[in-house]
Amino acid sequence: MSTTSTPADFLRVVKGSPTAEELAALTAVVLALQTANDDAPARPPQRHWARRTALNLAPKPGPGAWRRSRG
């Protein structure tokens, strides 16, 4: 008796009948998106005020200043 393990379904077709080329293209896109997310830096977003402080810039007063300060 041989024991063969089947890998978990990576993609499952629930409707329709895609061709082998369509499945290959879909798999390539999903893997590329997963790789892109894994390579993304884990750096937290930096707020506008923090950037201005790091550059030693004071807030600019005037019309519309509240829009520029929203971060």
trRosetta pair geometry for C-beta under 8 A, 3 or more apart (Angstrom, degrees):
i j d omega theta_ij theta_ji phi_ij phi_ji
7 10 7.6 7 126 -37 117 91
9 12 4.8 37 156 -64 144 99
10 27 7.0 53 116 -122 134 103
10 30 7.9 147 158 99 105 148
11 23 7.0 174 83 -151 141 91
11 26 6.5 105 -131 118 167 123
11 27 6.4 -119 -8 -84 139 84
11 30 7.1 173 -71 2 119 163
13 16 6.5 -104 -174 71 111 79
13 17 7.4 87 155 -110 150 35
13 18 6.0 -148 -108 16 137 105
13 23 7.7 -67 -56 -95 121 110
18 22 3.9 -121 -173 89 107 131
18 23 5.3 131 110 -51 125 82
18 26 7.5 -3 173 -7 165 137
19 22 4.8 100 52 5 74 101
19 23 7.2 -140 95 -1 41 86
20 23 5.8 -55 -149 39 33 111
20 24 6.3 35 152 -21 66 107
21 24 5.6 -54 -147 36 31 113
21 25 6.4 32 154 -19 65 105
22 25 5.8 -52 -147 36 31 110
22 26 6.3 31 154 -17 64 107
23 26 5.7 -54 -145 38 31 111
23 27 6.2 33 155 -20 65 107
24 27 5.7 -54 -146 37 29 112
24 28 6.4 32 154 -21 64 105
25 28 5.7 -54 -149 34 31 112
25 29 6.5 29 154 -18 64 105
26 29 5.8 -55 -149 35 32 110
26 30 6.3 28 156 -16 66 107
27 30 5.9 -56 -145 38 30 109
27 31 6.2 26 159 -14 65 110
28 31 6.0 -59 -145 41 27 107
28 32 6.1 28 156 -21 64 109
29 32 5.7 -56 -146 36 29 111
29 33 6.4 27 157 -17 64 106
30 33 5.9 -56 -149 37 29 109
30 34 6.4 29 153 -18 64 108
31 34 5.6 -54 -145 38 33 112
31 35 6.2 33 155 -19 66 106
32 35 5.8 -54 -146 38 30 110
32 36 6.3 34 153 -22 64 106
33 36 5.6 -51 -146 34 32 114
33 37 6.6 30 155 -17 63 104
34 37 5.9 -56 -152 36 31 109
34 38 6.5 31 151 -19 64 107
35 38 5.6 -55 -147 36 34 112
35 39 6.3 25 157 -14 67 110
36 39 6.1 -62 -147 40 29 106
36 40 7.0 50 150 -46 61 93
37 40 5.7 -32 -155 -3 37 119
46 50 5.3 -119 -175 82 87 127
46 51 5.8 98 134 -57 117 94
47 50 4.7 93 62 6 82 105
47 51 7.2 -148 97 -6 44 85
47 71 4.5 -29 -156 -151 103 107
48 51 5.7 -56 -152 34 34 111
48 52 6.4 31 153 -17 68 105
48 68 7.6 -155 154 164 154 66
48 69 7.2 -164 93 -141 131 35
48 70 7.7 58 27 72 142 46
48 71 4.9 -159 22 -127 100 41
49 52 5.6 -53 -147 38 35 110
49 53 6.2 36 153 -21 66 105
49 69 7.0 47 -71 -155 102 78
49 71 6.3 -41 -6 -96 94 90
50 53 5.6 -52 -146 36 32 113
50 54 6.3 34 153 -21 64 105
51 54 5.7 -54 -148 35 32 112
51 55 6.4 18 156 -7 65 109
52 55 5.9 -64 -148 46 31 103
52 57 4.5 -91 -163 70 82 103
52 58 7.8 -168 163 -22 117 1
52 59 7.1 69 145 -77 158 60
53 56 7.4 30 -178 -79 34 34
53 57 7.7 -94 -63 46 21 67
59 65 6.9 79 165 -169 105 118
59 69 6.4 20 -138 -92 123 120
60 65 6.2 -154 94 -116 69 103
60 68 7.0 -9 55 87 104 156
61 65 5.6 -34 -143 -74 34 157
62 65 5.4 124 57 -50 56 106
64 67 4.9 -37 -172 27 78 118
64 68 6.5 73 135 -18 84 97
65 68 5.8 -59 -153 39 40 108
65 69 6.1 29 154 -17 71 114
66 69 5.9 -63 -142 41 31 108
66 70 7.2 56 156 -53 61 88
67 70 6.3 -33 -163 -13 34 115
